[in-house]
Amino acid sequence: MAETAVPRVAHPILENDYASEWMGIEVLALSDGHATVRMTLRQEMLNGFGMAHGGMIFAFADSAFALACNPASPADPDSITVAAGVDINFLKPAYQGQVITAVADRRSSAGRSGLYDIQIFAADPGAELTSGKPGELIAEFRGRSRTIPKK
């Protein structure tokens, strides 16, 4: 079955985000308080047990978090929103070659603070395209954001 092409979505913070570029993160969807991203797990992203390194899953979720927190066209171009604190729960392992997808959603915002939930899913290559689902839930990340002046 032929893969359906997904249009590339751009965001200004990705222009100089070398970590997300190295990870091969692809932005699938962006809207106010929401981001969906995916990447394929490569050998250099694995730990000594042959499964995705927790730091890779964390960094991937953190990139989705940043995209959900920072609109592509900010109302105040002199401020940025960053992580004030995060928690992650690893539920299942993911393996080389699997496609992982992160879905980030804002749950609440008040003043300069926000709360975001990011779910991370893993699927074998192509499975997410044929099933219409991003895969099996492998981790949950909760981020607390803070808007600060841009330097």
ZARO-562426 format. One record per residue (C-alpha): residue number from 1; residue in one letter; chain; x negated, z, y. Coordinates in nm, 4 decimals, padded with zeros to 6 digits, m for minus. Each point is the difference from the previous one (the first is absolute). Layout:
 num residu chaine        x        z        y
 NUM      a      A        X        Z        Y
...
end
This chain:
 num residu chaine        x        z        y
   1      m      A  00.0000  00.0000  00.0000
   2      a      A m00.1394 m00.0950  00.3426
   3      e      A m00.0633  00.2796  00.2471
   4      t      A  00.2081  00.0025  00.3153
   5      a      A m00.2166 m00.0167  00.3105
   6      v      A  00.0349  00.3056  00.2226
   7      p      A m00.0538 m00.0653  00.3710
   8      r      A m00.2931  00.1882  00.1499
   9      v      A  00.0946  00.2634  00.2559
  10      a      A m00.2519  00.0859  00.2702
  11      h      A m00.0488  00.3251  00.1900
  12      p      A m00.2507  00.0638  00.2834
  13      i      A m00.1513  00.3106 m00.1636
  14      l      A m00.1119 m00.2122 m00.2952
  15      e      A m00.2257 m00.2183  00.2190
  16      n      A m00.2836  00.2553 m00.0237
  17      d      A  00.1103  00.1942 m00.3085
  18      y      A m00.2905 m00.0780 m00.2299
  19      a      A  00.1082  00.2523 m00.2653
  20      s      A  00.3418 m00.1647 m00.0440
  21      e      A m00.1681 m00.3422  00.0002
  22      w      A m00.2474  00.1100 m00.2723
  23      m      A  00.2881  00.1364 m00.2076
  24      g      A  00.1811 m00.3340  00.0295
  25      i      A  00.3165  00.1491  00.1452
  26      e      A  00.2760 m00.2516  00.0633
  27      v      A  00.2823  00.0915  00.2385
  28      l      A  00.3374 m00.1017 m00.1414
  29      a      A  00.2386  00.1534  00.2539
  30      l      A m00.0105  00.1839  00.3315
  31      s      A  00.2721  00.1460  00.2182
  32      d      A  00.0448  00.3053  00.2188
  33      g      A m00.1070  00.2959 m00.2166
  34      h      A m00.0456 m00.2097 m00.3144
  35      a      A m00.2785 m00.1881 m00.1778
  36      t      A m00.0348 m00.1547 m00.3455
  37      v      A m00.3488 m00.0983 m00.1180
  38      r      A m00.1623 m00.0998 m00.3278
  39      m      A m00.3412 m00.0553 m00.1548
  40      t      A m00.1538 m00.0704 m00.3390
  41      l      A m00.2160  00.2678 m00.1602
  42      r      A m00.3548 m00.1251 m00.0558
  43      q      A m00.2752  00.1419 m00.2231
  44      e      A m00.1811  00.1634  00.2924
  45      m      A  00.3189  00.1974  00.0769
  46      l      A m00.0028  00.1813 m00.3357
  47      n      A m00.1265  00.3456 m00.0910
  48      g      A m00.2030  00.0980 m00.3059
  49      f      A  00.3148  00.0117 m00.2136
  50      g      A  00.0765 m00.3677  00.0682
  51      m      A  00.3021  00.0675  00.2174
  52      a      A  00.0542 m00.0331  00.3746
  53      h      A m00.2113  00.2484  00.1933
  54      g      A  00.2228  00.2492  00.1819
  55      g      A m00.1851 m00.0757  00.3230
  56      m      A  00.0966 m00.3673 m00.0282
  57      i      A  00.3674  00.0880 m00.0461
  58      f      A m00.0241  00.2410  00.2930
  59      a      A m00.1719 m00.2543  00.2275
  60      f      A  00.2570 m00.2655 m00.0944
  61      a      A  00.2918  00.2338  00.0814
  62      d      A m00.1742  00.1069  00.3218
  63      s      A m00.0157 m00.3634  00.1163
  64      a      A  00.3743 m00.0396 m00.0636
  65      f      A  00.0562  00.3255  00.1908
  66      a      A m00.2001 m00.1276  00.3003
  67      l      A  00.1959 m00.3259  00.0076
  68      a      A  00.3351  00.1825 m00.0130
  69      c      A m00.1078  00.2380  00.2810
  70      n      A m00.1298 m00.2625  00.2416
  71      p      A  00.2342 m00.2790  00.1110
  72      a      A m00.1602 m00.3429  00.0364
  73      s      A  00.1170  00.0020  00.3645
  74      p      A m00.0267  00.3637  00.1094
  75      a      A  00.2189  00.1316  00.2811
  76      d      A m00.3070  00.1829  00.1348
  77      p      A m00.3154 m00.2091 m00.0493
  78      d      A m00.2126  00.2950  00.1160
  79      s      A  00.0873  00.2138 m00.3046
  80      i      A m00.0468 m00.0192 m00.3766
  81      t      A  00.1585  00.1898 m00.2862
  82      v      A m00.2320  00.1603 m00.2543
  83      a      A  00.0255  00.2309 m00.2996
  84      a      A  00.0255  00.3691  00.0816
  85      g      A  00.0153  00.0921 m00.3679
  86      v      A  00.0966 m00.1478 m00.3349
  87      d      A  00.0798  00.1001 m00.3551
  88      i      A m00.0131 m00.2221 m00.3058
  89      n      A  00.1316  00.0516 m00.3501
  90      f      A m00.1380 m00.2194 m00.2766
  91      l      A  00.2688 m00.0581 m00.2623
  92      k      A m00.1417 m00.2681 m00.2343
  93      p      A m00.3231 m00.1993 m00.0285
  94      a      A m00.0467 m00.3613  00.1035
  95      y      A m00.2548 m00.2414 m00.1468
  96      q      A m00.2221 m00.2944  00.0854
  97      g      A  00.1937 m00.3180  00.0675
  98      q      A  00.3242  00.1765  00.0795
  99      v      A  00.1721 m00.0754  00.3291
 100      i      A  00.0799  00.3122  00.1981
 101      t      A  00.2628  00.0077  00.2723
 102      a      A  00.0505  00.2684  00.2643
 103      v      A  00.3316  00.0428  00.1770
 104      a      A m00.0259  00.2162  00.3129
 105      d      A  00.3034  00.1331  00.1862
 106      r      A  00.0388  00.2283  00.2992
 107      r      A  00.2200  00.2984 m00.0865
 108      s      A m00.0011  00.1733  00.3384
 109      s      A m00.1546 m00.0139  00.3439
 110      a      A  00.0155  00.2403  00.2931
 111      g      A m00.2118 m00.0312  00.3103
 112      r      A m00.3546 m00.0854 m00.1078
 113      s      A  00.0445  00.1045 m00.3653
 114      g      A  00.1372 m00.1853 m00.3005
 115      l      A  00.0525  00.0367 m00.3719
 116      y      A m00.0473 m00.2912 m00.2432
 117      d      A  00.0448 m00.0439 m00.3742
 118      i      A m00.2022 m00.2626 m00.1835
 119      q      A  00.0738 m00.0923 m00.3610
 120      i      A m00.2667 m00.1834 m00.2004
 121      f      A  00.0959 m00.2184 m00.2963
 122      a      A m00.2111 m00.1857 m00.2612
 123      a      A  00.0916 m00.3113 m00.1980
 124      d      A m00.1793 m00.2517 m00.2159
 125      p      A m00.0792 m00.3245  00.1849
 126      g      A  00.3149 m00.2066  00.0529
 127      a      A  00.2301  00.2687 m00.1405
 128      e      A  00.1076  00.1111  00.3477
 129      l      A  00.0932 m00.3591  00.0813
 130      t      A  00.2055 m00.0610 m00.3125
 131      s      A  00.1746  00.3389 m00.0088
 132      g      A  00.0625  00.0262  00.3738
 133      k      A m00.1291  00.3594 m00.0148
 134      p      A m00.3382  00.1171  00.1311
 135      g      A m00.0822  00.1640 m00.3348
 136      e      A m00.0247  00.3517 m00.1321
 137      l      A m00.0347  00.2901  00.2463
 138      i      A m00.3575  00.1324 m00.0234
 139      a      A m00.0384  00.2173  00.3114
 140      e      A  00.1852  00.1524  00.2931
 141      f      A m00.1733  00.0522  00.3357
 142      r      A  00.1501  00.1964  00.2897
 143      g      A m00.1583 m00.0425  00.3404
 144      r      A  00.0404  00.1952  00.3202
 145      s      A m00.0835 m00.2060  00.3080
 146      r      A m00.1000  00.0774  00.3559
 147      t      A m00.0059 m00.2374  00.2964
 148      i      A m00.3121  00.0423  00.2124
 149      p      A m00.1637 m00.1789  00.2939
 150      k      A m00.1952 m00.3128 m00.0927
 151      k      A m00.3715  00.0232  00.0823
end
